């Protein structure tokens, strides 16, 4: 748990710094005075603050990890500084700058987050390449959720195509193709079977909340712990578990049965080389047998693609565009009853990170969150960058500034809405935890 939290706060800090730096550097470029540059919010007090000599800017770290901010002179923001706005405008203030400069300052945070995502995806491609498991190489097929079973998928099906378009591997892109399709083709017992996808399928998946499918993996021993039940029963590395008490099992079913047989003997049928053996295994009081299993990446033939430094950037741009367009496409589900219930707060975001430090996972998740932050900030909601952008665009189109009274009221409404949304999302996390 501690590693999950460390990764979450490290990622959040990086995203906030990069986003706010976009506003900071463009404001400086156009001669706007930056009064504060803060990581996290600081109502009441700051954990740390520092103002360099001969600088107009105070740099600090707040105690409330809900984001961060830069405070620009002469701008109505979440600080609601009306005193300053009642004074005579100064040449270094945000409000005195041309609309096109203010627009660039507001857009800069979103642009920086998008550029950060591209940079991270390029680094991932160059350093690690792209490794994936094609559906056709996973010979044991997939295991599907209850909603998928309801519309005709069967455990062991190998996904082939969606509306005639080939499905590559288990990914967001493939998932989106499946949920948007009219018909999905699978290979079942050597034959191609068509499965009709109802328009309500995504709603069904959101309601269930268990994902769509994952690779069906046989139980194959990678490591046996000495002194534990499996070792005492004679299980060896590379043994494949075929049945428990006469019932065929794959990894998922095997784990459930083992956990439910605390101190109860189980009859295992095991394949060792060309021989089938019978073993009696009795899980301990915690429902453990002391076996580390092989992952699908150890059992099936993987595909690995490497990218040169120059190749990594076009690949990164393509990845970022696919991710953000997919996220925007899925955003419509937020306005459904199922989507509202699936909203998550900081707990949901933190849970994306593994409970052990993994650089690949950390950077992959951070890149995606950077895109999410860019999109969310671009929404035309007062108090977000998108709200400020909207008012500047209105000014450019109408050639008339929006009054400070309207801006102030809009800001107050926007802040109240965001706080209510944040409270709701985090309460959802709490309810799911107890559920």
N, C-alpha and C positions, 0 to 999 in steps of 0.2 A: 504493500500500500504506500509506503514511504517513497518508493521509486516512482510510482504513478504520480504522486503529488509533486515531486521534484520536477519531473518532466513537464507536467501541466503548467506549473508556474514559470519554468524556464521558457516554454513555448509562448505563453501569454505575455511575458515580459518582452521577448523579442518582437512579437507582433505589435505590441503597443508602441515600443520605441521606434520601429520602422515607420509605422503609420503616422505617429505624431511628428517624426522627423521630416516627413513630406510636407506637412503644414509649416513646420519651423523654417526649413530651408527656403521655401518659396516666399514666405513672409519676409524673411531677411533680404531675399533677392529684390523684393519690391519696396523695401524701406519701411516695412511695418514693424513696430516695436513688439517684441515677444516678452511679455511680463513673467510668464511661468512656463516651465517645461516639466511636467510631472508624469512619473510612472505610477499608476494607481491614483485613486482619489484621496484627498486629505481633509475631509470635513472635521474641523476642530483642531487638528494637529497633524504634523508630519513626522514620519519616522526618520527622515533625513532631508536636509535642504542646504543649499550652498549657492551663494551669489558671488561670482568672480568679480574681482576689482575692475572697475570701469565698464561693467556689463549691466545691461538693462534687464537681464533674464535671471530669475531664480530657478535653479534646478533642484528637483526634490523627488522623494519617494513617499507616497501616501500609504495609509494603513488599510484602505478599502480596495481590494483587488477586483474592481469592476471595470477596469480599462485604464485610461490615462487621458491627459489633455495638455494642450498648449493654450495659454490665455493670451490673446492678441489685444492690444490696445484698441479701444473704439469698436469693439464687436460685442453684440449681444449673444452670450453663450450660457452654459449651465451655471455660471457664477452669478447671473442676474445682476450685474454691476450697472445699476441705473444711474448712480451718481456720476460716473464718468460720461455717460451718454447725455447727461444734462448740461455738461460743460461745452464750451466752444470747441468745435472740431480742430484737431491738430494735424499737421502734415504727416506725422508718423503713424496715424491711426488707420485701422482697417477701413473704416467707413469713408475716409477721404480718397481712397484709391479708386481708379477706374474699375468699372464692373468686370472687365475682362481679366484684370489682375486678381480681383477677389475670387473670381470663378476658378482661376488656376490654383490659388491657395487652397480653396475648398476641395478641389478634385485631387490635389496632390497626395493626400493620405490614401485614397483608394488606389491611385496609380502605383504608389510605393508598395502596397500590399500585393498587387498583381505582379509587379516586377520581382518582388521577393519570392513569390511562388514559382515563377519561371526560373529564377536563379537556383532555387533549391531543387526543382525537378531536373534541371540541367546537371547539377552536381550529383544527384542520385544516378542519373543515366550514365554519366561519365565514370563514376567510381564503381557502382555496382552493376550497371547494365540493367537489363530487364529479364527476369526469370519467371516463367509461368508454366502451369500444367494444362495442356490442351485437353478439352473434354474427351476427345477420342483416345487419349493416352490413359485416361482413368478408366481402366477396363471394368471396374466394379460399379461404374456409374455413380449416381448421386443419391443422397438421402434427402427427402423433401419434407417440408413442414405440413401441418394438418390442412391448411388452406389449399396447398398445391395438390394434396391427395384428393381433396374435395372436387377439383375440376378435372381429375384424370391422370395426374402424374403418379408413377409407381416407383418405389425405391428400387434402384438398380438401373433406371432409365439413363441413357447417355444422351445429353442434349446435343442436337445437331444443328438446327436452324430456327429462325423466327421469321415468319412470312417469307421464307425462301432465302433469307440472308444468314450466312454461316455464323454460328456462335463459336467464339474462339476459346475462351476460358472463363473461370469464375471471376467476374469483375462487375463493377458498377455499370459499365457500358453494356455488357451482356444482359445484366438484370433489367436494365431500362428497355432494351430491345424486346425482352420477353414480356414485360408488363404492358408495353405499348402495342404488342402484336395481336393479330386476330387469331393466328394459328402458330403453334410451336411444334416442330418435328423432333421426335426422339427416336433413338434406336432401342428396341426392346426385343430381346431374344432373337437378335439378328434381323429383325424386320423394322421398317420405318413406320412409326405410328404418329398420326396427327392429333394434337390436343387443342381444342378450342379454348381461347383465353377470353373470359368475360370482361366487360368494361369495368366491372366492380372488383377485379382481381387485386388491384393495388390497395383498395379500401379493405379487402379481406386480410391482406398481409399486414397492413398497419394495425388492424384490430387485433390480430393474433400476436404480433410483436415478436415473432421467433425467426425472422429472416425468411428466405425463400428455400434455399437448398445449400448443401455442402457436400464435398466429396465423400463418397462411401469408402471407408477405409477398413481393411481387414485388421484383425488383432494379431500383429506380428511382434514378437519380443525383440527389443533392441538391447536391453540390459536387465539382468536379474540381480536383485539385492540379496546378498547372503543372509541366511537366518530368517528370511521372510517366507510366508506360506508357499509361494510359487517355487522358490528354490528347494524347499523341503519336499515338495511334491515331485521334483525332478524336471521341471520346465527348463529348457535351454534356449540360448540366444538363437534367433531365426525361426523358432517354432511358431507355427501359425495355428491359432485357436479356431477350430471349425464349429464346434457345438458345445453348448452348456446344457447338461441334463437332457441331451437329445435334441435340443433346439438350435438351429443354425443361427450364428451370431456374427455381426461385424463389430467394430470397435465401440460404437455408441451403445448398442444393446448389451455388449459384454460388460461395459463399465457400470451400467445401471444394475445388471444382475449381480455383479460382484459386490457393489455397494449395499445391496439389499440382503446379502447372505452373510451377515456378521456372525462369525463362529459357527456357521452351518456348512457342512461339506457339499461340494459341487463336483459333478462328474464332467470332466473336460475331455473332448476329443481333439487331439492335436496332430497336425501334419508336420512331420520331421523328415525332410528330404522326400523320399518316395513312400515312407511308412506313416501309417496312422496309428497313434498311440492313445491309450486311455490313462488319464491321470485324475487322482482325487485331490482337489484343492479346497482348503478351508480358510476363507478370509479371516483376518484378525478382528478384534473387537471394533476397529474403526472402519471395517469394510475394505481393507487394503490387502493386496497379495504381493506387493513388492516387485512390480514390473514396469519398466519404461518401454513404451511402445514406439514403433517406427511411424513416422509421419508419412502422409501421401507423397511428400517430396523425396522420401527415401525409397518408396516402393514403386513409383511410376517414373517413366522417362520424362524429364523436364526439358523445356526449350529455353535456351539462354541466348540473348541478343546483346552484343556489346556496341557501344557508341564511342566514336572519337570525340575530342573536345568540340570540334566544329559541328559534328552531327548531333551532339547532345542538346544544343539550343533549339533547333527546329523541332526536335522531339519534345522538348520541354514546353514550347509554345503550344504545340498540338495537344499535349496532355493537359495543360492549364485551361485551354479553351474547351476541351471536352468535359473537364471536371466542372467548370463554372456553368456551361450551358446545361449540363445534366442537372446541376443543383438548382438552377433557375427553373428548369422544366419541372422538377419535383416540388418546387415551392408552392405550386397551386394546391397541393394536398394539405398544406398547413391550414387552409380555410375549410377543411372538411372536419366532421366530428372526430374521425379517427386520427386525423393529423393533429388536431388540437390536443388530444390525449397523449400523442407521442412526443409533444414538445418537451425538451429537456433543458436543464440549467447547467450550472457549473459541474455538478456531479456527473451528468451525462457526457459532457465534454472531457472531463478528467478521465472517465472510464475508457476513453478511446486509447489511452496510453497503456502499454503493458506494465506489469508489476516487476519488471526487470529492465535494466537500461539496454536499449537496442537502438543504435544510431540510425539504422535504416528506417525503423518504425517511427522514431522520433521525428526525423526530417520529413518523412512521407506525410505524417499526420499534421505537422506544422505547416507544410505547404498547402494542404487542403484547408486548414483553418484560416490561413492567410487569404485564400480566395473567398471563403465564407464571410470573413470580416470585411473584405472589400465590397462584396455584394450587399451585405446588411447595412453598411454605412452609406451605400449609394441609394438606398430606399428614400423616397421623398417624404420623410417623416421629420417634423420639426425636432430639433435637438440632435439629429444626426447630420452628417455631412450632406446627405441628400436633401435634407430640408433647407439648408443654407444655399445649396446649389439651385434648388427650385426658385427661391426668392430672388437670387441674382439673375436667373434666366427670365423671370417675370419682368425684372427691371430692364433687362436688355431689350426684351420684346416691346414693352410698353413705353420705354424711355422715361420711366418715372420710378423713383425709389419707393420701396415699401416702407410705410411709416414705422418708426421705432416702437410705437404702441402695439401695432399688429405683430411685429417681430417678437416683442416681449411676451405677448399673450400666446403666440404660437409656440414659443420656446417652453413656456410653462406647461402647456397642454402636452407637448411632445415629451418632456421629462416625466410628467405624471403617467403618460401612457407607457413609456419604456420601463419605468419602475414597476408598474402593475404587471406588465408582461414578464419581467424578470422574476417577480414574486411568484407568479403563476407557474412559470417554467420550473423554478426551483422547488416549489411545492409538489409538482408532478414527480420530480426526482425522489422526494421524501415518501410520497405515497407508493411509488414503485418499489422502494427499498423495503417498506413494511409488507407490501403485497407479496 
